[in-house]
Amino acid sequence: MNVDKNRERCRLNELNQAKLRRVAFCVDVEIAPMPKYIDEDTPGKSSTEKSEKLKANEKSEGLALKEPKAIEEQKEQLAGVKATGETLPKEPETEGSVKASDRKENINPDPAKEPKPEKEMTRKKEKKKRSEAERKAKKEQKRKEALEKGVIPMEIHLDSDSSTEEQSTPARPAGRRPKSTTNPGRIYRRCCQLRETDILTKITAQLPKTTEGCPDGIVEKLDLTGYYLSLPDLVTLGDFLAVVPIRDVCLENCGLTDEGVRVVLAGLLAARKPSQKYRRSTTVSADLVSQGGVVERLVLKNNKIGVDGWKHICLFIHMCRSIKWLDLSGLHLPAVAEPAKTPTNHHIHLGHHANGHTTSVPIGDTISTLLSKCLADRLAGPELELLNLGGTGLTSSQLESVMDGLLKSGVSRVGLSHNNLDAVGVQHVANFLRNARCEGIDLGGNDLKDHLETIAGAIDDDGALWAFGLANCNLNSASLCKLFPKLCKLPNFKFFDLSHNRALFEAEPSAVSLLRR
């Protein structure tokens, strides 16, 4: 009865969409209701008027204790006025206190008591005022620091100019609704308070004070390269990423685990643009609401993850619509074999598998096949531009499966460095160069001394290739002679990396003359 038919769902049965699903929540950084006992009818009263009223009430109570008979007579007189309906002239508020003081002076005269000099009184008053002003200034400074750190929540109204504007009224007037703050640092501090985790200055130092100046209200970049994050910190970061949209997130060498990857990707997948309305609209159909996150560039390089982590990444690639650059280099595919048992069925003839035969399937092959399906069946279609799989330990069969998915997804830039490519793997790369619209490829760290002719034969003379990486590939001048004639014909070629190939200039003949030509 409560199923949204227009919500995008995972098309692959091998993946569980609930792993990256988040429950809707709100970070209450803008909510600060005032106590109910504050008089809302007179919001314009200042603190001095309230203090004077309080002092007058205290004086009247003290006078009632000292002179009960006079108060009783006054009450009887008022009761008689109420009964007859007569009106009495209003007495000044200080009349009773003045009479009491005069009476006290007449009864107990103190001849030894002399009035203090006026200069001494003025000095004391000035000192008292000065100390009062300093105390108020310190209190205000502490309040501002608490607001900045997120210790106390801030109230922001719809008619305010900015999120950092201070509100002069102590209570929120009726009919006004608070709006979301545009201070990412404040939101992150509040997420840390709700999760009871430490506030990381590495994150707060990179966040702008407001997103009003950012394009489309999206924070440009969050770089946490080399900064270790524990699981509680990652959970808090996932909450923050779900609330504040960020275009570029770098989590290289941050100690990510399978669960850490899950909470971060779930937060990125749940993020929406600030202009997006969260309430159900009666004019716009639900299937037109943008889904699939906001992040465009994500770096998960050099982290140790397992099978579950790779499955979360595959699900993110399949579901995320905004991602364009994804760096997975250094994430080694698991090499341990996974036992796969064929179910026994006595009514169907299964040949030699009918007795429940147990086979061993490498987990890396399963992950590579799953990654290929996720790339080919992305909900966003051919929107992924760059995928870096350098140093992932791909075998030839796994590379073939991944390349098939890359061809179907339309990826134009691929990183395959440090994967120990052999002759079979080079054939798969050549097939990709021949059939895809490849703009850039990185093959550094692979021994391609005897395989450049195969790669050169797959490059189209009028192709779109403009970047080629061959760093540390054990090249010599003879191998370059087979490649350079193809590269010279490319109309858009701009970037060529030949670093860490010592044999080009140490051996004879040298490649200097070839590079000159």
Residue, then its C-alpha position, 0 to 999 in steps of 0.5 A: m500500500n505504501v510502495d513508490k512505483n516511480r522510485e529507481r530500483c536495482r536491476l541486478n538480483e546479485l546486489n541488495q539495494a538495502k545496503l546503501r539505503r538510508v532512513a530519512f532524517c534531519v539535522d536540527v541545527e536550525i531549531a532553537p525553541m524558546p521556553k514556554y514561560i517567556d511572555e510572548d505577548t510583550p516581545g519588545k520588553s527589554s531586560t532592564e524593564k523586566s529587572e525593574k519590575l522584578k525589583a518592585n515586586e520584591k520590595s512590595e513583598g518585603l513591605a508586606l512582611k514588615e507592615p501587615k496591618a497597612i496592607e490589610e487596610q489597603k486590601e479592605q479599601l480595594a475590596g470596598v471599591k470593587a463592591t461599590g464600583e468606585t474608582l480611586p486615583k492611581e498611586p505612584e509605584t514608589e509611594g509606599s517604599v518612600k513612606a516606609s523609608d521616611r518612617k524608618e529614618n524618623i524612628n531610628p535616626d542615626p546622627a553618626k551616619e553621614p552622607k558619602p561624598e558624591k565623587e565616591m558614589t560616582r566612581k563606584k557607579e562607573k566601576k559597577k557599570r564597567s564591570e557589568a559591561e565587561r561581563k555582558a561582553k564576555k557572555e556574548q563572546k561565549r555565546k558566539e563561540a558556542l554558536e560557531k562550534g555548534v554547542i547550542p542550536m541556532e534559530i534561522h528565519l525565512d526572512s533573514d539575509s544569511s545563515t550567520e545573521e544574529q536574530s535580535t528577537p528572543a522568540r520566534p514570532a508566530g507564522r515563521r518557519p525555520k529554514s535550513t542553515t547553509n553553513p556546512g561546518r555547523i552541520y558537521r559539528r551537529c552531526c558529530q554531537l548527535r553521533e557523540t564523536d569527535i569533531l575532526t578539524k581536518i574536515t571543518a578546516q576545508l568546509p566553507k562558512t556558507t554554500e550561498g557562494c558555491p555554484d548550485g549550492i554544492v561544496e566543491k571538494l573534501d580531501l582527506t588523503g592520508y587521514y585515518l578515519s575510524l568507523p564512528d568517524l566514518v558513520t558521522l561523515g556518512d550522515f554529513l555527506a547525506v545532508v551537504p552535497i559535495r562535488d569532489v570527495c577524496l578518501e585515499n588511504c583513509g583506512l576504509t573497511d567494508e562497513g566504512v565504504r558502505v556508510v560513505l557510499a550510502g551518504l553520497l547516494a542519498a545527497r540531493k541538490p539544495s534546490q530540490k524540494y523534499r516534500r511531495s509536489t502535486t505538480v511535479s511527478a515523482d519520477l521526475v525528481s532527481q535521484g542518484g546523488v550529487v558527487e561527480r568525482l570519488v577517490l577510494k584509492n589504496n584502501k583495504i576492502g573485501v568482498d562486501g566492500w566491492k559489492h557496495i562499490c558495484l551497487f554504487i556504480h549501478m545506482c549513482r547517476s551523478i558520478k563521472w570520475l571513479d578512482l579504485s586503484g590500489l583496491h586489490l580484488p580478493a583472490v580467495a576461492e569461494p565455494a559454490k554448491t549446486p543445489t540437489n534436485h532429484h526430479i531434474h537431470l543435471g548430469h554430474h552436478a546432480n549429486g550436489h557437487t561442490t565447485s570452487v569459484p574464485i571470488g575475484d571472477t565473481i566480483s569482476t563479472l558483477l562489476s561488468k554487469c553494473l557498468a553495462d546496466r547503469l541507471a544513468g546510462p553512458e555517463l561515467e567518463l573515467l574508471n581507474l582500476g590500476g593495481t587491482g590485480l586483474t587477471s586476463s579473464q577478469l580483465e576481459s569481463v571488465m572490458d566488456g562492461l566498459l565497452k557497453s557503458g561508454v567509458s572513455r578514459v581507463g586506468l590499467s596500470h600495475n596489473n601485470l598484463d600479459a599477451v592475452g591481457v594486451q589483446h583485450v586492451a587492443n579490443f577496447l581501443r579498437n571498439a570504444r571511443c577511448e580518449g585516454i588510457d594508462l598502461g604504466g607499470n606493465d611490461l609492454k616492451d614486446h606488445l606495443e605493436t599490438i596496441a599500435g595496430a588498434i589505434d585509429d588514425d582519426g580516433a579521439l585519443w589524446a592521453f597515453g600513459l606508458a610510464n615504467c613499461n620497460l620500453n626501448s627505442a625499437s618498441l617506440c618505432k612501432l608506436f610513434p607513426k600512429l600517434c603522429k596522425l592523431p589530431n587531438f593528442k596532447f599528453f604522453d607519459l614515458s617516465h621511468n623507462r631508463a632503457l630509452f636513453e641508456a641503451e644504444p641506439s638512444a631514443v633521442s633522435l626518434l623523439r626529435r623526429 
